């Protein structure tokens, strides 16, 4: 059953890696400052870079990040070229896995982004994003996920500045007590998030047998703080995250040794699971649950995103939460008008291709002559549960790709369910949070479908109504799921009461 948690956990991991890339490595960033404010920071001696960082999980080497930056004086269009590779070797659900994330980008002589690419490759899966500037504000984008390829146009402001030594030079100038802000771009959802980098203090740091007088930097990314250490020349020496992952400056030989070494023995799922004190006797039949959420500050609105969850009390970073199991699809009732506020949840997105002819055709085949919304929702749930193979998948979910491969874990089941529901005329959304299994809460995803009221189902686990251990934290796709970063390595859960009766 742990495989069902894999994809949500890896999405969070990937977002953390992306956060490192966009802050200090090689991915597009929208700066809050103007381009003119950075032109005076450039000098010829910093426009070539070759940087290696080893990636550690709780002290064990699990991969590396390699960034190179070069300049082509003869090419004013692709003047600056930035390439990055993240190579990971992980144990996932008891199996050794290799994951490669590659990014590449080009800026013109005026430091404007001209094109970029992103790819993620694992065993049996890949996603590739290629984008090129069409005009002052628009990029042509081709996204290929598994067996599905889509083309689109994306609006990106003309004052885009990609990562370069300009950024490290700006960071280099920060003194304790100073800060600056910028926005980072998610290359799969093309959404941006504001981050703030602050200089905290000076302290010595020893890396590779050499001691540096380092500046400690704090990066606020979606409410989560990441710490970095930078040498006087503006090079990042070390980066720490709340989830226990660290990046440290290394050599190319060190990275090669990581590749040759054995895979980690600790399973990533166990590392990322939220610890829980107090047992739940029969989690799949749990109807009522009272939890104490410790270590993270939640607002009432953040936790009451579903009617199943009610905040009973809060004290700083300790919140008491009551959770109920979901309600099964209601008895047949006439179709009611869809509230205007929910109509956007009928539309298609990059990952939820509800308007694709194949998705519409399949939705019609599943629903048949049914007119009652709850019966449509139950038919979609049942079809996905019975027909999509339960298989570990390292991917960025795409509903259309799942429809063609008919396999995947919780994210794949969820995205396909949501897209089919929308294609059938039912508002639907992705829910991501935690679910209890074998003494811990693991990251998990499930669909919510509107049929006169919201019905939360779990086609991965075969539940037409989710049990009370399903703790919803975020609604939405990857641009919203980045909010889960705040709980990584911070949240602890205590079971106060549990019951298998309503």
GUSE-25847 format. One record per residue (C-alpha): x, y, z. Coordinates in steps of 0.05 Angstrom, whole numbers, padded with zeros to 5 digits, always signed. Example, Ala and Ser with C-alpha at 12.3 -4.5 7.8 and 13.67 -1.06 7.14 Angstrom:
// residues 2
+00246-00090+00156 +00273-00021+00143 
//
This chain:
// residues 502
+00000+00000+00000 +00059+00047+00010 +00065+00054-00065 +00001+00093-00065 +00037+00149-00027 +00097+00152-00073 +00078+00204-00124 +00053+00257-00075 +00117+00249-00035 +00161+00255-00097 +00123+00316-00121 +00141+00350-00055 +00213+00327-00062 +00216+00352-00133 +00188+00420-00112 +00243+00425-00060 +00295+00409-00112 +00263+00460-00159 +00266+00511-00103 +00341+00501-00099 +00349+00506-00174 +00310+00570-00183 +00343+00604-00124 +00415+00584-00134 +00423+00543-00196 +00393+00546-00264 +00320+00561-00272 +00280+00623-00293 +00266+00676-00241 +00223+00739-00244 +00260+00792-00205 +00222+00847-00170 +00277+00895-00193 +00287+00921-00264 +00339+00895-00313 +00376+00961-00309 +00387+00948-00235 +00429+00886-00252 +00469+00908-00312 +00521+00942-00270 +00532+00878-00230 +00560+00840-00290 +00634+00833-00304 +00670+00787-00353 +00707+00747-00301 +00643+00719-00270 +00608+00697-00334 +00637+00627-00335 +00617+00579-00280 +00623+00505-00265 +00592+00487-00198 +00582+00419-00165 +00539+00406-00104 +00528+00338-00071 +00458+00323-00044 +00453+00291+00024 +00393+00260+00058 +00403+00256+00133 +00478+00255+00121 +00477+00202+00066 +00496+00222-00005 +00437+00210-00052 +00458+00251-00113 +00489+00314-00140 +00473+00379-00175 +00518+00406-00231 +00510+00476-00259 +00549+00507-00316 +00544+00577-00345 +00579+00602-00408 +00577+00661-00455 +00581+00663-00531 +00607+00731-00549 +00590+00719-00623 +00517+00703-00610 +00474+00762-00585 +00411+00719-00582 +00435+00658-00543 +00489+00699-00509 +00487+00666-00440 +00474+00591-00433 +00458+00559-00367 +00454+00483-00357 +00438+00443-00295 +00431+00370-00279 +00405+00340-00215 +00420+00266-00209 +00387+00226-00153 +00394+00154-00130 +00338+00136-00082 +00306+00076-00050 +00231+00082-00061 +00182+00031-00035 +00239-00018-00028 +00265-00008-00099 +00328+00029-00123 +00310+00086-00170 +00351+00135-00210 +00321+00203-00226 +00351+00256-00271 +00325+00328-00275 +00356+00372-00329 +00346+00445-00343 +00375+00490-00396 +00363+00563-00412 +00389+00618-00457 +00390+00694-00447 +00405+00746-00499 +00458+00800-00492 +00406+00843-00457 +00396+00788-00404 +00326+00771-00430 +00303+00699-00429 +00300+00670-00500 +00287+00596-00489 +00288+00544-00434 +00277+00469-00426 +00262+00422-00369 +00262+00347-00366 +00251+00294-00312 +00269+00222-00328 +00260+00160-00285 +00251+00087-00299 +00195+00081-00350 +00174+00154-00348 +00195+00222-00373 +00169+00293-00379 +00199+00345-00425 +00183+00419-00429 +00212+00461-00486 +00197+00536-00491 +00220+00590-00539 +00204+00663-00543 +00152+00681-00596 +00148+00756-00585 +00158+00807-00530 +00111+00773-00480 +00095+00704-00507 +00132+00637-00507 +00114+00577-00550 +00115+00515-00505 +00114+00441-00520 +00102+00395-00462 +00111+00320-00469 +00090+00275-00411 +00098+00201-00424 +00056+00186-00485 +00022+00254-00489 +00047+00317-00523 +00015+00386-00521 +00031+00454-00549 +00010+00520-00519 +00029+00593-00513 +00048+00623-00446 +00051+00696-00428 +00116+00715-00393 +00134+00788-00378 +00189+00818-00422 +00234+00836-00363 +00250+00764-00345 +00319+00752-00317 +00345+00681-00311 +00392+00659-00256 +00464+00680-00269 +00522+00706-00228 +00481+00770-00225 +00440+00738-00171 +00498+00714-00130 +00530+00782-00137 +00466+00813-00110 +00466+00763-00053 +00540+00777-00041 +00524+00849-00027 +00473+00831+00028 +00495+00848+00098 +00462+00820+00161 +00394+00853+00168 +00386+00865+00093 +00341+00827+00044 +00313+00827-00027 +00253+00791-00059 +00240+00758-00126 +00192+00709-00159 +00208+00638-00182 +00176+00603-00240 +00148+00532-00238 +00164+00504-00307 +00106+00455-00308 +00050+00501-00285 +00083+00567-00306 +00061+00597-00240 +00104+00643-00199 +00117+00648-00124 +00150+00705-00086 +00211+00687-00045 +00251+00732+00001 +00326+00723+00015 +00353+00754+00079 +00424+00758+00106 +00423+00735+00178 +00495+00732+00205 +00568+00716+00190 +00599+00651+00214 +00655+00603+00196 +00637+00541+00156 +00684+00483+00138 +00671+00446+00073 +00720+00397+00042 +00772+00411+00094 +00772+00486+00081 +00742+00538+00127 +00705+00598+00098 +00680+00662+00129 +00608+00651+00107 +00546+00693+00104 +00484+00656+00128 +00423+00669+00085 +00351+00653+00100 +00303+00641+00042 +00229+00646+00056 +00195+00601+00004 +00120+00594+00014 +00126+00604+00089 +00182+00553+00096 +00253+00576+00113 +00314+00547+00079 +00384+00564+00103 +00444+00575+00058 +00518+00591+00070 +00555+00635+00019 +00629+00649+00015 +00657+00720+00005 +00662+00709-00071 +00586+00697-00075 +00589+00621-00083 +00538+00578-00046 +00574+00529+00000 +00516+00494+00034 +00440+00493+00035 +00394+00462+00087 +00320+00446+00084 +00271+00429+00140 +00259+00360+00111 +00331+00339+00126 +00359+00347+00055 +00425+00385+00047 +00467+00408-00011 +00542+00418-00002 +00596+00444-00049 +00638+00388-00078 +00682+00369-00137 +00667+00331-00201 +00705+00272-00172 +00660+00273-00111 +00598+00270-00156 +00627+00212-00196 +00639+00175-00130 +00565+00184-00112 +00545+00152-00178 +00591+00093-00167 +00569+00084-00095 +00512+00040-00070 +00441+00066-00066 +00417+00091+00002 +00386+00039+00049 +00335+00087+00079 +00269+00090+00040 +00248+00160+00019 +00175+00145+00037 +00194+00130+00109 +00238+00192+00111 +00182+00238+00087 +00125+00207+00127 +00097+00249+00184 +00109+00216+00252 +00048+00199+00293 +00039+00182+00366 -00022+00143+00385 -00051+00086+00343 -00111+00083+00297 -00139+00012+00303 -00175+00006+00236 -00156+00066+00194 -00195+00047+00131 -00260+00045+00173 -00244+00104+00218 -00305+00152+00220 -00283+00204+00271 -00214+00229+00289 -00187+00283+00335 -00114+00301+00322 -00063+00348+00352 -00021+00380+00296 +00045+00404+00325 +00104+00442+00297 +00068+00482+00242 +00023+00543+00248 -00042+00534+00210 -00097+00585+00200 -00168+00561+00207 -00179+00573+00133 -00120+00528+00114 -00149+00468+00151 -00223+00478+00140 -00216+00471+00064 -00265+00413+00069 -00328+00408+00109 -00300+00344+00140 -00248+00383+00180 -00262+00431+00238 -00210+00467+00281 -00227+00455+00354 -00172+00499+00382 -00104+00529+00366 -00045+00553+00406 +00013+00577+00364 +00042+00515+00330 -00007+00467+00363 -00075+00457+00330 -00131+00410+00352 -00169+00385+00291 -00232+00344+00286 -00239+00302+00222 -00298+00262+00198 -00301+00209+00144 -00330+00230+00077 -00403+00219+00060 -00418+00168+00007 -00454+00191-00056 -00525+00212-00038 -00589+00176-00057 -00612+00193-00127 -00637+00264-00133 -00653+00310-00191 -00595+00347-00223 -00588+00417-00193 -00554+00478-00226 -00480+00484-00216 -00463+00545-00172 -00428+00599-00213 -00368+00598-00166 -00355+00525-00184 -00358+00533-00259 -00282+00543-00265 -00275+00472-00238 -00306+00446-00302 -00250+00472-00345 -00187+00440-00374 -00116+00454-00351 -00047+00433-00375 -00051+00370-00331 -00126+00360-00330 -00144+00355-00403 -00220+00352-00393 -00234+00382-00463 -00193+00330-00501 -00235+00287-00548 -00208+00223-00518 -00226+00246-00448 -00295+00267-00468 -00307+00202-00505 -00285+00160-00445 -00327+00201-00397 -00389+00191-00440 -00375+00116-00443 -00369+00112-00367 -00430+00155-00351 -00475+00127-00405 -00547+00148-00397 -00539+00169-00324 -00566+00239-00309 -00560+00242-00234 -00494+00275-00212 -00481+00227-00154 -00490+00167-00200 -00442+00198-00251 -00390+00210-00196 -00396+00139-00170 -00390+00109-00240 -00326+00149-00253 -00297+00129-00186 -00313+00055-00198 -00284+00055-00269 -00218+00087-00248 -00211+00042-00187 -00223-00021-00228 -00184-00004-00291 -00123+00037-00272 -00067-00010-00249 -00038+00006-00180 +00034+00018-00199 +00090+00060-00171 +00101+00119-00218 +00153+00174-00213 +00120+00228-00254 +00088+00296-00260 +00016+00275-00268 -00023+00284-00333 -00094+00258-00337 -00090+00245-00412 -00026+00206-00404 -00058+00163-00350 -00118+00150-00395 -00070+00123-00447 -00024+00082-00401 -00078+00062-00350 -00028+00056-00292 -00002+00097-00235 -00008+00112-00161 -00050+00162-00122 -00036+00223-00164 -00050+00187-00229 -00116+00159-00203 -00134+00228-00177 -00118+00269-00239 -00155+00220-00285 -00216+00220-00239 -00218+00296-00237 -00210+00303-00313 -00264+00251-00328 -00312+00284-00279 -00302+00352-00311 -00311+00321-00380 -00377+00292-00355 -00401+00361-00332 -00385+00353-00258 -00341+00404-00221 -00281+00368-00192 -00215+00383-00158 -00150+00351-00135 -00142+00344-00059 -00072+00332-00030 -00054+00319+00042 -00038+00261+00089 -00068+00193+00102 -00053+00143+00157 -00018+00077+00142 +00023+00031+00186 +00033+00080+00243 +00050+00143+00203 +00016+00195+00160 +00040+00192+00088 +00031+00243+00032 -00029+00224-00009 -00077+00251-00062 -00151+00239-00077 -00207+00271-00119 -00267+00312-00096 -00327+00313-00143 -00386+00360-00136 -00454+00326-00141 -00499+00374-00105 -00447+00372-00049 -00373+00354-00048 -00358+00280-00049 -00286+00260-00031 -00269+00192-00059 -00205+00151-00060 -00202+00108-00123 -00130+00087-00106 -00153+00052-00042 -00223+00033-00065 -00262+00081-00021 -00325+00114-00050 -00320+00159+00011 -00253+00174+00044 -00241+00151+00116 -00227+00201+00172 -00152+00191+00168 -00151+00231+00103 -00124+00298+00126 -00134+00349+00070 -00082+00404+00067 -00085+00433-00004 -00135+00435-00061 -00108+00444-00131 -00052+00425-00178 +00022+00433-00171 +00021+00508-00167 -00020+00500-00104 +00014+00437-00078 +00078+00477-00067 +00044+00501-00003 +00058+00432+00027 +00131+00452+00033 +00114+00486+00099 +00098+00419+00134 +00159+00381+00109 +00203+00360+00167 +00162+00404+00214 +00095+00371+00226 +00082+00319+00280 +00015+00288+00295 -00015+00260+00358 -00080+00219+00358 -00125+00244+00414 -00189+00205+00398 -00212+00158+00343 -00276+00122+00330 -00306+00076+00277 -00376+00105+00291 -00408+00170+00267 
//
